[in-house]
């Protein structure tokens, strides 16, 4: 009879090679690219910021253009939870790929603090605003607000941070290839 006991089993192995944080505005392709990127590794995990937000089933505050301190707190909570998952996967030899809407320097710095000492690769998806608008109009997921103003904020506040990828004319696979080629 095979041993089905979990006693003494080791979860953590050699750490993963990288931890990816894929950021951009809503509609920039973060989820599709992140899932495709995670699939390129022998062990890869896709951690979606939106899915973590959905775990709050009572009292959730979604980000909005209006000031909302609770929504801001929950945005940082989801970043912390994404980072906790990323740390766990990384320690177990699974390459984590986090995708989240990050357009402000303070939000990016919070992620960096949470992921300190990990081999972080920051990828900024930055297709043109008109391409994003077409993608948002064509998708099933309906956004409650027009978030196009975030493109200017991201380009201003995060200029020079990480590896930027203009995926305007690229497929998901071509975008993943471009990210991996930039090593």
N, C-alpha and C positions, 0 to 999 in steps of 0.2 A: 504494500500500500504506500503510495507516495506521501511524503511529508507535506502537509498543507499548512503547517504552522508558520506564522509570521515572526515568531520569536527569534531574535538574533539576526534578522534580515537587515541589511545595510541599504539605506535609501540614498545617501549622498555618496557620490563616486568622485572621479576627477571632475573638477569644475568645467563648465562649458567654456568655449573659446570666446564668446561674445555675449553682450546684452545689448539689444537694439531698442532704441526709443524712436519711433516713427511719428512725426508730428506734422501738423498742417491744419488748414481751416476745414470746416465741414464741406464735404464733397471733393476734397483733394485726392481721394483714393487711398487713404490710410488703411482702412480695414482690408480692402482687397489686396493691396501690396503687402501688408504685414502678414496676412494669411499665406500668400504665395512665398514670401521670404522664409517664414517659419518652416514651410514644407521642403525647403531646399537643404535642410540639415538632417542628419540621421535621426536626431531627436530635437524637435523644435516645438515650441508652444507659442500660441498667439494669445496675447492678453489684451482684450478690448476695453478701453476706458468706458465706453458707453454701456457695455454689459455690466461692469462693476457698478455704475450709477444705477442701473436697473435693479440691483440687489436691494436698494432702499425701497421697500414696498409701502411704507407709510412715512409721511412727512418729507418726502423727497423734494428738493428744490433744484430744478434744472437751471443751468446758466441762462441768463437773459441779458439783453442790451441794457436794461435798467439795473441800477445798483441793488444788490441783494447779498447781504453779508452771509446769510445761511447758505445760499447757493455757492458762494466763494469758499466757505468752509467745506462743503461737501465736495467741491472740485478738488481741493487739497486732500480730502479723505480718500477719494478715488485714486489720486496719484500715489498716496502712501500705500494703499492696498495693492495697486498694480506693482509697486516696488517690492512689497513683501513677497508677492507671488514670484516676481522676477528673481529675487534673491534665492528663494527656495528651489526654483527650477535650475538656476545657474549652478547651485551647489550639487544638484543631482545629475549634472552633465547634460541638461536640456537647455538649448539656446532659447532664451525668452525674447519675444518680439512684442513690445508694448506699443499700442497705437492709442493716441489721445490728441485732442485738440489743445495745443499749447501755442499761444501767440504772444504771451507776455514774458518778459525776462524773469520776473519774480516767480512765475509758475515753473519756468525751466530750471531756475536755481533750486527750487524746492525739490524737483525731481532729482537733480544732481546730488543734493544732500542725501536724499533717500537711497540713492544708488552709488554712493561714495565707495571707493575701493573696488568697484566692479569694472570690467573692461567695457565701458559704455561706448556705443557707437550711435551718435545722434544723426538721424536722417530727417531732413526738412523737405517734405513734398510741397512743391511750389509751382503747380501748373498755373497758367494765366487765369485771370479772374473770369474771362468769358468762357473758357473751357469748364471751369468749376460750375458756372451758372448753368451751362448745358447739361453737365453731369447731374446736378441737383434736380433739374427739371425732369430728367429721364428716369430717375430712380424711384423705387417703391417707397422708400423711407421719406416721409414728409417732414420738413423742418418747420418748426413753429414760427421762426423769425428769419429775416434776411440777414445772414451773417457775412455778407460780402465785405463789409467794412473791416472785418478782421484781417483780410489780406494785407491791407496797408499797415495795420498795427504789427503784424508778424514780420513783414519785410523791413519795417523800421526798427523794431525792438530786438529782433533776432539776427539782424544782418551780421554775417561773418561767423555765426555759430553753426557748428556741425557741417555735414555734407548736404548741400542743397541739390535737389533734383527737380528740374522742370520736366514733368511728365506729360506735358500738354499733347505731344505728338507720339507718345509711347503707349504700348499695351501694358497690361499688368506684368506679363513675363519680361518684356523689355525693360521695364522700370526695375524689376528685381535684378535682372542682369546688370544694369547700370550701377545699382547699389553694391552688388557683390564685386564688380570690377574696380570700384573705388577703394576696395580693401580697407 
